[in-house]
Amino acid sequence: MKFFKTLLAVALLSVGVTTASAQDADYKFKPYTYIDLQGGAQWTIGEAKFKDLISPNLQVGLGWQFSKVIGLRLQANAYQSRGGFNNREIMTYKWKYIAPGLDVTFNLSNLVAGWNPKRFFNLSAFIGGGANIAWGNSDAQDLAARGYNMQYLWDGTKVRPYGRVGLQALFRLSDYVGLLVEGNANGLSDKYNSKYGNNMDKYVNALIGLRINLSKPYAVVERPAEPEPTYTEPAPEPKPIVKPAPAPAPAPVVVEPLRREVFFLINKTNIRPTEASKIKDIADYLKANKDAKVSVVGYADAGTGNDRINDRLAQKRADVVVKALIEQYDIAADRITYESKGAHEQPFAENDLNRVTIMIAK
């Protein structure tokens, strides 16, 4: 069980770190299938030393990740189990098995920190069950023939239901391949090891291997180019026909409000070079119109993260734009009003466009 405690402690620490992970704003989740190929060791709980109850173990799986958090995996775990019998002396024996089953998986990193296809570490938990098919119990039969009391002795091939839980640590190597470390605990009938124990028999598997994605787990979303506003000069007033009449006073100049949107990458608050010119547009407008003021509003997308993270991101996105106006372009602070909407309001229908600070000068 030390393996599970260590894996869980490291995993929970890593999940905390992932809350600061970055993600390109142009990714969209896409359901995908994968294959797991793993090998390792099994510890069958029994009346013998730990090292005497270790057996080699193999596992293959075919999974479908149909959402950012929840998926399904068909798997088959197999090779060998061991038993320990303590009756005046400790005896060990082994038998073969294969245990196909179905797991429901939960990506805890995505649940806690938000979906990120470029995250190096992902922690998942799973729960499942299936059928354990065991055979080759000749070692236990030999012990019974020698006078050992094997109360649940069986022979031939036996099929028993089992349940299991476990954790997976996936280290991303590329879009298609990851290093998978897994621990799972399995429980089944008391008759599995041929002994009476008045409780379920249990074994634990520690596995390492590869996860191979059969398709890319995300799609790249093309961001539409932001249209620049166009202005049309009003037609000149016609000159009066009657000469004695005084010339009409010129029409007052109407200055149109100017709106600019500074877009950010997911979980980012820095202004990219491609967006910096929009802040300069607002500064030039304010310098040209001395009575004009600007409102600055920061947002975060509702599709990722949580309210605590999104409120912080939106506030920092507003702050960094205000700071640029004041420090880079010498705009007086009393000409600027700003606030943060977090993810509580979404100015755009497309989720990713809501990682934005909107400036309106008028």
Secondary structure by P-SEA (a helix, b strand, c coil): caaaaaaaaaaaaaaaaaccccccccbbbbbbcbbbbbcbbbbccccccccccbbbbbbbbccccccccccccccccccbbbbbbbccbbbbbbccccccbbbbbbccccccccccccccbbbbbbccbbbbbbccaaaaaaaaaaccccccccccbbbbbbcccbbbbbbbccccbbbbbbbbbbbbcccccccccccccbbbbbbbbbbbbccccbbbbbbccbbbbbbbccccccccccccccccccccbbbbbbbbbbbbccccccccccaaaaaaaaaaaaaacccbbbbbbbbbbcccccaaaaaaaaaaaaaaaaaaaccccccccccccccccccccccccccccccbbbbbcc
